[in-house]
Amino acid sequence: MGYFRELPDLEYQDFLSGSRSSQSYLTVKNLFRRNKLRDDLQNVFTIFDKYEIVEGARPDTVAEEYYGNSQLDWVVLITAGIINVRNEWPLSNRDLYYYALNIYDDENSLNDIHHYETKEIKDSLGRLILPKGKNVDSNFSITYYRDGSNITPVPSDTVQGISNWEYETLENDKKRSIYLLKRMYLQQFLNDMRNIMIYQKSSQRINDRLAKTENTKVTMP
């Protein structure tokens, strides 16, 4: 993942059992240096393109297809607002099946009703009476719709059961629609990212890309 190459280095006190000196340090990546897209840009839709994640796609394959570089998978995740890939990235159909089996214990349970939702109902003029997808009780019903002095009968089958498998599939599909930073803004984003990662002047700074932590093994007088 190219993201870790963007992180600055940190000389961190060596606490490993094989350390031979109190002055030993390890050079590691500074995982505490993080960035995210500015909050005020999240709603500026003109700088994003809507993107649908296809079956089996991964962050690196999306980066390759959209930006032409699989190493920019971290850009995909940051601009899409994804922090936990395991929970926020859509599963493949195969992985979703085994995920659902793990939750609902066996294959037969996948067909059990998870909840009930309303069906879309319109009147003869095409006006919406009952929206689709509202969670309701299994015995929910309406018999007519009144519009002024007009009364419109409503079909009795206004509710449909959603199985456990249908529910998990719908929830997984919701994760497929993300927004990606438009290509024209990519270089500016990368430049800003690299500027943020530069160490500012301090007692710990060695150079722009390297800092050194305090040595707690050394007893101060």
Secondary structure, 3 states (H helix, E strand, C coil): CCHHHHCCEEEEECCCCCCCCCCCEEEEECCCCCCCCCHHHCCCHHHEEEEECCCCCCHHHHHHHHHCCHHHHHHHHHHCCCCCHHHHCCCCHHHHHHHHHHHHCCCHHHHCEEEEEECCEECCCCCEEECCCCEECCCCCCCEEEECCEEEECCCCCEEEEEHHHHHHHHHHHCCEEEEECHHHHHHHHHHHHHHCCCCCCCCEEECCEEECCCCCCCCC
